[in-house]
Amino acid sequence: MSTAKDGIDIDLINEAIDASIKFESLMEKIDFNSWYERIGKNEEKKPDTKANLSSIFDKQAYEQYGKWVKKAENKCEDFINNDYEKSSYNKTDVKPFVKSLIHYLFKAKLKRLEARRTSYPKVEKNKYIEVENLLNSALNKIPLIYLQNPLKGSRKKDFDLLIILFYNDLSICYAGFKNSSMSRGFAEKSLDLLSEDGDYIEFKREICNLESKIERGNARDQDYKKLIKLQFVSGESKKYDLYTFALFCKAVAEFRSFLKEESEKTFGTVIDLVDKFRCPKNSDYISALLQLASLLNDLSRSKEAIDTIQKLQKNNLDKMDRRWAEGLLEKASAFIDQGLFIEARKILEKLSDFKKLETEKKSFSEPVLNGLVYYGRSYLEESKNIIHKKGKLKEDSDLKKAKGYLEEAYKRSEQRKQKNLIQKSAKYLAEVYNTDKDNLNTLKYYSISISERGVNDFEDLLKSTDQKLEYYVQHCEDGDILENFSMKISEDIIDNYETKKCNVDFKKEIHFCILLLDKLKKESKEKGNVVLSEKTEQIKQEIEFITQNRNKDCVVPRTLEEPDFTKLYDILTGNVKKEKPGEKNFLNREQMKERLDRNEKTFDNVLYGRTDKIKKSLVELIVLRRWNSFSPGLSRRHAISLGGGYLLRIWAPKFQKAIEKNLDNRKNDKQDSRLLFNIVIDPGYNFLHNFHSENFKIQDIDAIVVSHSHPDHCAELFGVMDLLRQINKRQKDGENRKRVYLLLSEGAYKKFSPYIHDWKEQLKDVVILKDKTEWPKKNQNLEFKITAIQTAHADLGGARAIGITVEIKSENDLLLGFTGDTPWRKYIEESFKNCDLLCLHMGGIKNEEIGYDEDGEKRIDVQKVRCKETTKRIKKANHLLFYGSKDIINSCKTPGSLVIVGEFGEELKYGLRIDLVKKLNFPRDDDPFCIPADSGLYLIITDEDKKQNKKLRCDFCREFVPPKEIEIFAYGLIDSLHYICNACNHTLTESQKRTIIEYQLTRH
């Protein structure tokens, strides 16, 4: 369709859009680093295609690149000719001006292509500046049309498409400058212009309608077909391609601005258009998959990254396509993070045959060079595991292989002046050399590694002994290394002292820095470099000043006397004088050392070791929670309110062997306890207090599930992760680091995502629990599977909480359910009706449920208690309440099922919990049996008949008996619930019961 009479040729604009999209698709495919690797230093001359072939990108590959580059040039040159360049604005005919704009647009694209083809950063930057100036000068002429001859209606819509092309190009251009804020701004301008378009509005409306149908499971093929038929998607205007391209640019800009949550969501939108809504696939979809996988790896969500790359690989990419090789790299990186080194190397070997490296010195493309770095890293990590387990390294050990591959990668990246790869290779090489006691290359490579990336990359060095650090400094004769290292570390200490001063490793960093500065000062003096010597002394004095005066602003209370440190110093140095009569005695050095060691062991007893399983138990559930909501956060002298969470322990030997074969991070001689998989659920207020009260150790924890981000369900996740970090920091030889799985609802992930990078050393994988998410995924041979169920409980940030079911395979298969926080819904009832064990959150009760009006002032007729209006009000609540709990319990169909009712508000103190739960029970034997939950409730499930396999622990004799043989009573102002078997109840006096309870409440 042409609109010549209006002065705009829409066919020409559509051709420009089509050419622009194809140009960007080609740009995404081309590995420009391999391109200029082949071209060499003289980029003007055509390279000799018979020589200097890379190990993967051979002559055929180079020729394919040549074709793609030529195609990209042709896309531009078709729109660049003298007629277009000379075209100008005309009041009655806008067509010449449109041609002129298109001419400048593709001229800018051609310059951007030239910028990518250069290996020189300065040349590349200058060409990007030319692109920016060209695009902005063309855009500056556009307002003339609106001022002199305002465009309206369809003419404005058509012209806006051309402006969108300019905005998209500017977005890419500013991304080349690493100025992501501008890049994101222009991408959003494109989306804003599209949002004014009627077709776009209709498209978005259909997307929203279809999304709600998909969530309800009502979507049909005709719904998808209707969407595809929309002009926005398949019409001549190509608006769908502009839409996804602008979204992709926005996501990349957000990623570069460290807005990872927003970036993930935007990439996800591009991918969902194909996966969910069956829109046409395009290059943006493929590129979004790759970028999302990279982002997920960065967020320690390696399992999701692998799943995303598998989607990418289903697209059968050309092996010359840059994204094919980079997809393999991301997948290998995810496997390495999970400790699956053999699988990672199998992936990497698809890139190139690294084993021929020593015999065939070939030229490497950047993906292959990156693969070489990852290959070396996989051997390095394996070597660390061997060393930690006190294994012996042979001559042809993994460490030697790691060293060989990484040195080759370093040498080649240095030849090509690729800073990122140089620093990455140097970092891992430094770790290799750090395993050698006397190798000074450790300092050399750490010095290179921190030159641009920052001092956080030499943490492994600081884990070395003081003697080792002193040896390195004393024997280092390279002045450049000393200067580079000491200046960078000094800068970090001075800038970050306030935030790091309590860190033990930071104190070691200060000590190491002083050693370096002393050595540098001595070297510079000997070489006559007075300026450097004085500068070094000045920096040293500054560091010593801030460390010695850190408590200068603290006020010492007048009631306290300052201790006499001189006597303590004499004792520590052994210079103890004979004490005068009446003078207070001090511990001698041996006694002090013994006391320190004894105190240290008390920490180890809490952190290390695994707790044994109960004999014959298949599943253990320990309730470590009393009250919900905010009340556990209150501090009250006489009525301490405890919150908490749950601990689920599953006998899972197959899970250990299948998934954790390379990540065995537990040192325990007892095989049975090692094969228990311990899952913490919702570590809220006081969780750690309750957890340790039951004599569990932090090393017991294997996975953590957070159902939503309210503090009473996640407040102590920080504390748990910090204690896991302490385990890793306090490791001794023979112990591997402790790593756990972190399973978070969408709301919880939003809350904790800023901290995940800092927790990386403690995490095996991060999984986001959405509706129907399964974990472990697609493995039918394991003993258990967790499935998430989205509830209607409002979380922070507009997300929804989740409940979970746990399927356990045994002789008699089991289904456990945790409703989480949720109001009653029919689908919630259906999701948990087949549970053998159900942990149900009541929350509280409404006035209407006990026969009063909403204000609690007037009685209501019993017949009207469950009227429609009351039911509506109950549905609007955030929890199940009494009648919601009753409906779910009534729907339970499994004979002999047990329901643990918890999540009580503190308004139900002093016996109300017990009375309410009694009202939920039915007299028939096959009906579910309900018990109220409190901290200390310990349940086991054995592999027996389902009617007899559940047993509760008596708090007094500590034996396990059937639930119906347990009596429950509340005790004291704190209203703690206690569980007593019939035998103890009849034999113990009230005084004895009280004494035992007091002991249990105060023993920790």
N, C-alpha and C positions, 0 to 999 in steps of 0.2 A: 504493500500500500504506500503510495507516494502522496505527499501533501504539498505539492509545488505551489499551489495558489496561496497557501499560507506563508510561503517563504521558507519552510523547513522540509528537508528531504529525510523522512523517517527511515527510508531504506538505507540511506547512507549511515545514519546513526546506528541502526541495527547491525550493519556490516562492521562498523567500528567496534561495537560491543562484542560481536562474535570473534573478530580478530584479536581484540584485547584479551578475552578469556582464553583463547587458544595460545596466545603469547605467554600468559602467566602460567598456563599448564605446562608448556615447554620449559619455562624457567624453573619450575618446581622439579622437573625431571633431571636437569643437567647438574652433574657434579663438577662445578667450576674449578675446584681444587685439582681434580684430575686433569681438567682441560689445561690449566697453566702449568701443571707438572710436565705434561707432554710438550708444551711449547718451549719451556725453558726460559732463559733470561731474556732472549730476544723475542718479544711477543709479536713483532711486526712480520717476522718471517714464518713461513709455513714449516712445521717441524718435519723431520724425516720419519715417516711412519714405519720404516723398517727397523729403526733403532730405538733404544730406550723404552721398550714396551713394559708396561706394568704387569704384575703377576696375575692380575685379573682383567684389567681393562686393556685388552690386546688391540691389534690393528683394527679388527672388526668393531670393537667398542669405540675406539677413537673416531672411526669413520661415522658411526652412529651419532656420536656427539656432534661431529661436523654437520651432519644432516639436520639435526635438531637446531643447532645454532643458526644454520642457513635459513631454516623455516622461520625461526624467530625474527631474523633480519628481514625476510620477505614480508612478514606480517606488517612490519613497520614501513618498509619501503613502498608497499602498495599505496600507502596514504601520504607519502612524502614526494611531492613533485612541485615544480615551479608555480603551476597554476594555483595550487592550494596555498602556497606560501604568500602569494601576492593577493589572495582574496581578502576582501575588507568588508566592513559593515555597510549595509544599504538599508535605508528606512523601509523600502517597500519589499525588499527581498533579503531575508536573513540567511539564505542558503550559502552564499559565498563566505560569510563569516563563520558558519558552522564548519565549512571545509577548512578554513584557516585554523580553527581551533583543533580539529582532528589532525591536521598536519603537525602542529606543535606538540600535541599529545604523543603521537607516535615517534616524533623526533626525540622527545624526552625518553621514551621507552628504549629507543636504540642506544642512547647515551647510557642508560642504566644497564643495558646488556654489555656495553663496553666496560663499564665500571666493574661488573662481575667477572669479566674475563682477565682482569689484571691481578697479579699477585703482589703488587706494591700498595701498601695501605694509603700512602699519601696520594698516589695517582687515583686510587679508588675514591677517596674522600673528595678530591677536587672534581671528579666527574659527577659525584652525587650533588655537589654544590651547583654544578651546571644544570643538572636535572631540576633541582629545586627552583633555580632562577627562571628557567624556561617555563615551567608549569605555573609559577606565580605570576610571571609577566603576562601569560595568556589569560589566566583567571582575572587579572586586573582589568582586562578589556570587556569582560562579560557584563558588568553593571551598566555599561553604555546602552545595551539593548533594552534593559528594564527602564532606564531613565528616558530614552528618546522614543522608544516604541514598545511600551509594556506588553509582554506576552501574557496571554490568558488562555484558559481552557486547555485543550489538547496540545496547543503549541508549547505552552509552558511545561506540560508533563513530558513532552518529547525532548525539549531542551534540557530539562532536569536530568534526564538519563545521561546526557553528555557531561554535565557537571559532576555527576556521580563518578564517572570514569576518571575525571581529574582528581577528585577527592581520594579515590582508591589508590591512584598512582602516588599521590603525595603521602598517603599513609605508608606505602611501601618505602618510599624515599626516606622519610624520617626514621623508619625502622632501621634503614641502612646507616643512619647517623647515630643509632642507639639512643635516639631521643624519643622514647616510647610514649611520653605524654602527648606530644604532637601527633604521633602516629595513631594513637587511640582516638584522639579528637577528630581527625579527618575521617576515620572509619565510622565514627558515630554520626558525623555529618551526613555521610552516605545513607545511613540507616534512617536518619531524620527525614531526608528528602523522600526516601521510599515510603515512609510512614504517612506522607501526605497523599500518596497515590491510592485511588479507589480500589484498583486490582490488588494492591498489597493488603489493604484493610480487609477485603473479602478473603484473601488467602489466609491471613492470620486468624480470622474468625473461624474458618473451616478447620484450621490446625487445632485451635482450642477445643472446638466441638469434637473433633476426632480423638483428641487426647483424652477427653473425659470418657468417650465411648470405649477406648482401649482400656482405661483403668477399670471400667465397670465390666469389661469383657463382652461388650455388645457390638464391637466394630465388625463390619462386614466388608466383603470385597467391593461392593458398590460404593461404599464410603470412600475407599482409597481411589477408585476410578474417578469419582466426582472431583476429588482433589487434584488428580493429575490433569483433568480436562480444563481446569481453570486457566485462564489466559496468563496469569502470573507465572505459571509453571511452564507451560508448553507453547505459549503464544509467541508471535514474532518479536515481541519487545525484549526478550531475553532477561526479564526482570528477576527471574529465579536465580540465574547465574550471578547477577549483580548483588543480589541479597546474600547468597552464601559467601561470595567473595568478600563483601564488606564485613560479614560476621567473622570470617577467618582472619582478616587483617586486625580486627578488634581483639580477637582472642590472642593473637601473637603479641600485640602491643601490651596486653594485660600481663601476659607471661613474662615479658621483659621488664615490666614495672613491678614484678614480684607480687602481683595481685592474683595469686594462684587459684583462690577459690572462684573468683569471677572468670578467670581464664578457663578453668575446667568446665564451668557451666556453659560458656559460649562455645567452646569446642564441642561439648555435648549436644548443643542445639543443632550444629551443622551435621553431626553424625546421626542424631535422632530423625532428622528429615528423611534420611534414607532408611534407617533401620526400623523406625516406628511407622513412618507415614508413607514409605514407598515412593518418595520423590525420586527423580532421575539422579543417578550417580554422576558425580563430576570430580574434577581434580581436587577441589576443596575438601571433599569428603575423605579422600585418600590421605591428603596432607594433614587433615585434622586428626585422623587416627594416629599418625606418626607423632605429631606434636603432643597429643593427649598421653600417649604411652610414655614419652619423655617426661612429661609433667608428673605422671603417676609414679614413675621411678624416683623422681626428685622428692616425692612425698612419702617414700617408703612403702607404697602400695604395689609391691612387685607382682603379686598374683593378678591384680587387675591390669597391670601393664602387659603381662604375658597374654591375657585374654584379648586385649585391644590389638596387640601385634598379630595375633592369630586371625583376627578380622581383616587386618591389612593384607596378610599373606593370601587370604582367599580371593583377592582381586587379581591374582596371577600377574603381578607386575613384571615388566621387562627387567631382566637382570642388569641391564645398563642404566636403569632408572635409579637415581640417587636414593630414593626412598626404600628400595628393596634392600640395599646394603645397610642403610641406617636402621631399618626395622630389625634386621638381624642383630645389630649392635645393641639396641635397646632390650631385645629379648635376652641376649647373653648377659647384659648388665643386671637384669632382673634375676636371672638364675644365680649369678654370683652373689647378689645381695641375700638370696635365700640359702646360700651355702651349697648349691647344687653345681659344683665345679665341672664335673664330667659332662653334664648336660650343656653347660655353657660352652665348653670347648667343642662339642659336637656342632653347635650352632655356628661358632666362629670359623670352624674348618670349611664351612660352605662358602665363606668369603675368599679364602685362599689356603693353599697347602703350606702352613707355617713350618712343617717339618723339613721342607726343602730349603729353608732359609739359609742354612750354613753352606750349602753347596751351590745354590743359585742366587747370586746377589742381584735381585731385580728391583726395579723402581716401583714404589708402592703408591697407590692412590690414597686419599685421606681416609675413606672408610676402612680400607685394609690396614692402614697405619693405626687407626683407632682400635681395630680388632687385635692388632699385635699387642697394644697396651693392655687390653682386657685379658688376652691370653696369658700374658706375663702376670697380671694381677691374680688370675685364678690359681696359678701355681704358688704365688706368694701366700695367698690365704690358706691353701692346703698346708704349706710349710709351717705357718703359724700354728695350725691345729696340731701338727706333729710335735712341734717344740713344746706347746702347752701341755701335751700329754706325756712329756718327758720321753718322746720317741727319739730314735737316732736317725740322723739324716745321712744317706749314703752319698757317694761321690756324684752319682747321676740323679741326685735328689730333685724334688720339686723346686727347692730354693735355687739350685744351680740353673734349672730351666727358666725360672722366673727372671733371674739375673740376665741370662742370655737374650731373652726376648725383649726385655725392657731396655737393655743397652742398645739393641738394634733399633728399637723404636725411637729412643732418645737421639741417637746419631742421625737418623733419617729426618726426624722432625726439626733438628737443629740445622741441617743442611737446607731445609725448605723454609726456615725462619717462621715456623708456626708456633707461636708462643703458648697457646693453649695446650697443645700436645707436648711441648717441651716441659712445661710445668707439671702436667699430669704424669709423664714418664719419670721425671725427676723425683716426684713425691714418692712413687712406689719404689724407685731405685734406692732412695734414702732408707725406706723401711727394710729393704733387702739387706743393705749394708749395716743397718743397725743391729742385725742379728750377730754380726761379727764384733768381737770385743774391741779390736784395735784398729778397725778400718776407718781412716779419716775421710774416705769418700762419703761417709754419712753426712758430715758437715757440708761438704761441697754440694751434694744434691738437695739437701734441705735448704741451703742458701738460695739455690736456683728456684726451688719450689715456692718459697715465700716471697720472692721478689715482686710478684704481682698479686698473688692470691691471698696474702695475709698470713699472720703467724699461726693461725689455727691448724695449719698443715703440719706442724712438727710435734704434735701431741705424743706420738710414739717415742720420740727422742726423750721427752720429759719423763716418760715412764722408766727410763734407764736409771741405774744406780748412780749415786753422786760420784763414785770413783770413776765410772765410765765417762760421765760428762767432763770431769776434771781432766781425764786422760786426753779426750778429744781436744779440749781447749789448749792444754799444755803443748801438744805435739802438732797443732795446726800452724803451718808456716805461711799460709797464703793470706796476705793482707787484705785482698779484695773480699774473700769469704768472711773474714773476721769483721770487716767494716760493714758489709751488707747485712750480715746476720745480727750483729750487735745493735745497729741503728734501727732495724725493723722491730726487734724485740723491745728495745728501749721505748720506741714510739708507742707500741701496744701497751706497755706497762703504765706509762704516763697518762695515756688517753683513757684507759679502761680500769684504772686502779680502784675506783669507787665500786664498780660493779663486780670486780673479780677478787677483791681483797680477802674474802673468806674462803676462797678456793685453795685447797692444799696444793694442787698442781701449779697454781699461780705463784705460790711462795717459792716453789722449785724453779719456776721461770725467772723470778727475780734473782735468785742465787746464781743461776746459769748466766744471766745477763751481766751481773757484776764480774764474774770470771772472764767473760768475753771482753768487757770494757778494760779490765786490768791488762789483759793480754794485748789488746789493741793499743792501749796507751804505751806499753813497753815497746812494742814493735815500731810504732810511729816515732817514738823518741830515738830509737836506734837508727832509723832511716833519716832522721833529721826533719821529719814532718811536724813542725811545731804547731801548726794550725790544727791538724787532726788530733794531736796529743792534747791540746787545750780544750778542744771541743769534747773529746772523750771524757776528760776529767769533769767538765761542766755537767755533762749528762749524768755521769755517775753520782755527783753530788746531789743533783735534782732527784734522782731515784732514791738515794739514801734518805734525803730529807722527807719525802712524802711517806716512805715506809716507817721511819722512826717517829714521825709526828702524826700518825694516823688517828690517835686518840686524844689529840691536843684539845679538841673542843668539848670532850666529855667532862662533865662535872662530877667529882668524887664526893659522895655524901659525907658530911662532917662527922657522922656517927661512926664511920669506918676509918680505921687507921691503916696507913699504907704498910704493906708487908716489908720485912727486912730482906731484900733480895741478896744482900751480900752474904748472908749465912747460907742461903740456898746455893749460891754460886760456889762457895767453899766446899759444900758437900758434893756437888756435881764434879768438881775438879779434883776431889780427893784431898783437899787441903783443909782437913777438919782439925780444929784445935780442941784441946782438952776442955770439956765443959766445966763451968763453975757450978758449985752446989746451988741447987734451986733453979738453974737455967733449964728451959724447956728442951727436951731431947728431940733430935731430928732423925728421920730414917736414914740409914746408910745407903750406899749406891745399890747394893745387892737387893736390899729390901724394897727400894723404890722400883727397881727393874721388875721384881716379882709382882709388886702391886700393879704396875702398868700392864704387864702381861695378863694378869688375872682380869683386870678391867676390860682389856681388849677382847678376851675370850667371851665375855658376856654379850658383846655385840655380835660376835661370830655365831653364838648359839641362837640368836634371833634371826640372823640372815641366812645362814647356811644349813644344808641338810634337807632331807625330804621326810615327810611324816608317813608312817606305814599305813597301809590300808587295813580296815577292819576285816577280820577273818571271814572268808566266804562272801564278802560283799561284792556286788557287781557295780552298784552306784551308791554314792554317799551324798546326801544333801545336808549342809549345815546352815541354819538360819543365823545370820550375824546382824540382825536388824530389829529395832524395837518400834520407834515412832517415825512418822513421815513428816513432810513439810519443813517449816522453818524452826520448829521448837527445839530440835537438837542443837541448833546454832546458838541458843540462849545459854547464858552462864548463870546458874542458880546454885546457891550454896547447899540447900537441903534436898533438892529434887533434881538430880542430874538427869537430863533427857538424852538418851542414846539413839542415834540413827543407825546406819550400817548398810549391809548388803547381804549377798549370799555367796556360798562356796559350793560348787558342784564338782564332785570327784568321780570320774568314769574310768573303769578298767579298760585300757585301750592299747594292748601290745601291738596290734597291726598298725595303728595310727603312728606309733613311735617308729616302727620299722619303715613304713612307706614314705612318710613325709619328713621325718626328722633324722634320717640315717646319717646325714652330714652335719647335723646340728645338735648332737648329743651334748647338752650343756649341763648335765647333772652328774655330780660325783657322789655315788651312793652304792655301797656294797650290796644292799638289799634289792634284788631284782624286782620283787613284787611292787615296792613303793615307787620304783623308777617308772613302771609301766602304768601308773595312775596318771590320768590327764586331768589337771585341776583348772577349773574355769571360775574366775571371780565374776560375779554379776552385780553391777551397780554399786561400786564402792563409794557410798555416800558418807555423811558425817560419822565420825567415830569408827569407821570400818576397821582401821588398823588396830585400834584398841580391842575391839571384839575378836578380830582375827587372831591376835597374839594371845588373847585370853583363852582361846581353845587350843593353844600350844602349836599352832601352825607356823611355818617358817616362810619368809618371803620367797625362798627358792622353790617352794611348793608351786607357786603360781606359773601356769603355762599359757593361759589366755585370759583376756579381760573383755567382758561385754558391757557396754554402756547403752541403756535403752533410750535415754534422752538426757538433755543437758541441764536439768534442774539440779541445784546443789545437793539436795538430799539423795541424789542418785550418782553423783560423780565428784563430790567435793574432795575426796581423798585419792583421786587418780594421780594427782601431782605427787602426793606422798609415796604412793606405791612405786611410781616411775623413778622417784629419787632414790628409794631404797634399792631398786634394781640397779641403778647406776652405781651405788655404793658397793654392791656385790662385785660388779665388773672392775671398779677402781681398786678394790682390796684383794683382787685375785692374787693367788700365789701360783708358782709353777705347778702344772698338772691340772689346772682347772680352766675350762673354757668360759667364755663370757655367757652371761644369762640373757636370753632373748625370749620375748613373748609375742603372742598374736594379740592385736588390738582390734576389736570388733565394735564399731561405733555407729549409732544412728546418724542420720543426716544432720540433725541439730547438734549432736555431740561432736561430730566431725568439724562443723563450722566453728565450734567453741575451741577445740583443741588443735586445729590444724596449724596455728602459728608455732606450736611447741613440738610438733612431730619431728621436725628436722633435728632439734636438740636431743630428742629421744631415740634417734636412729640406731645408736649402738645397743639399745635395749629392745629393739623391735625386730621380729622376723618378717612380719607383714602387717599391713593395715587394711582392714576390710570395712567398707561402708555398707551398713545393713539397710537396704531398702525393702519394700514390700516383696515377699517371696524370694529374697536372697537366700541362697543355700551355701553352707560352709561346713566341712570341706566340700568343694564343688566337684560334681560329676565323678565320684569315686564310690562305687557300690560295694567295695570289699572292706571298707573300714567299719569300726564298731559303732560309730555315731555320726549323726548329721544334724546341724543346727539350721532351722528355717526361720526367717524373720517374718513377722506379720505386722503390717502398719496398723496402728490404733488411731483412735480419734482424740487422743490426749494432746492438747496444744502444748508445743514445746517453744523454747525461745527462738526468735528469728523466723517465725511462721512455719517451721518444720513440724513434723508429727513424731510422736514417740513410737517405739516398736515393742512388741511382745515377741517371744520366741517359743518354738517347740524343739525338743531334742529327741530324735529317734535313736534308740539304742538297740543294736542287733545282738541277740543272745538266743538261748534255747527257747525262751519265751520273750518275743520282741516287746520292747517297752516304748511308750511315748510319754515324755515329760513335757509339761506346759508351764510357761511363766507369762501371765497375761500382761505384766507391766502395768503402767498407769493408763487406764482407759475408761470412758463411760461405756454403758451397755450398748452394743449394736448386734444385730442379728448375725452378721458375718463373724463377729468375735465369738459368739456362742457356737457357731458351726466349726470354727477353727480349733476349739479346745474340747469338743464334746467327747473325743475318743481317748483322752489322756488317762494313763494309769495313775499318774501323780500330777496334780495341778497346784501350782503356787499362785494364789489369786489375791489381787490387791483390792480390798474393799474401800479404803479411804476413810469413810465416815458414814453418817446417816443424816437424812433430812427430817425436818419436823413432820412433814407429811407422812413419812414412813412409819412413824409411831403414833399416828392418829391426831396430829395437831395441824392447824393451818400454817401457812408459810412463815408468819411472824412468831409462831409458837405460843399464841395467846388463847386461841379457841380450839376446843375439841372438834374433830371431824368424825362423821359417821363412819364406822369401820367399813361399810360397803363402798364408801367413796374414796377410800385411801388409794386405791389403784385406778382411779378414774383417768380419763384421757389427759386432762390438764396436768394432773400430778405426774403422770408418766412422762409428759413432755418436759416438765421442769427437771425431772431426774435425768433425762437424756442429755440435757444441757450441762449437766455437772461434768467435772473433769475426772471422776472416778466411778467405779461400779456402784457404790453405795450398797445398801442392804438388799433391795429388790433386784438390782442388776446382778449381784453376787448369787442370789437365790436362783434366778433364771438360768445362769450358767451352770450352777451345781445341778439343777434339775435336768439339764440337757445332757449331763455326763452319762454315757451309755456303757462304759466299761465296768463289768461287775467287780466289786472289791476295790474300786478306785479310792484314792486318798486325796483330800483337798486340804492344803495348808493355807489358811486365811491370814493375810498380813497387811502391811501398809496402813496401819491404824493412825488416825489423828489422835493427839494427846487429850482431846476432849472425851475420849472413851476410856479414861483412866478409872481405876478403882473398881474392877470387876465387870465393867460393861462389855469388854472384849469377850470375856468367857461366856456371858449370857447371850450376846448376839450370835456367837458361833454355835451355841447349843440349839438356838432356834433354826439354824440352817440344817441340822441333822434330822434324819428320818429313821424310824424304828426298824425298817426292813434291812436284812443283812446285805443284800446285793446293792443297796443304794450307797452313794459316796459317803465316806465318813469324813467329817470336818474337824479340824483342830486349829486353835488360834496360834499364830506364830510369834515367837519372841527370840531374842538373842540367846543362843545356847541350845535351841531345838536341833537335835542331831538325829537324822533319819538314814537308815540303810535299806537298800533293796537287794535281795539275793536272787539267784537264778533258779527260783522255785515256781510253784503254782502261783498265779497272780493274786489269788485271794489270801495267800499266806506269806508272800515274799517281802512285805513291808514291816519294818520294826523301828520303834522309837527308843531312844536312850533314856533310861531313868537317871535323873540328875543326882540321885543319892547312892544307889549301888553301882551305877555306870553300866548296868546290863541292858541288852536290847530285848524288848518285848513287843508283842503286837499292839497296835495303836489303841484298841478298845480296852486294853488292860492298863492304860495310863490315866491317872487323875491329874487335873490341872488346877493350880491355885495361884493367886497373886500375893506378893509379899512387899510390905513396907511402903514408904512414901514414893519410892521410884516406881512402884507397881510392876515389878518384874514378875514374869510368869515362870513357874517351875513345874516340871513334869516328873511325877512320882508313880512308880509301879504299885500294884495292889499289895504286893508282899511288903515293901518298905512302908507303905501307908499304914498298914496294920501293925507293924512291929516297932516303928520308931515313935518316940514321944514327941510332943510339940517342941519341947526344949531341944531335943536332938536335931529335929528338922531345922529349927532356927539357927543352931550353931553351924550346921553344914552349909546352909545358905549363906550365912555371914562370911564363912571362910571362902566360899566360891566367889562371892561378890568382891572380896578385898584381896584375894591372893595375888593379883597382878597390879 
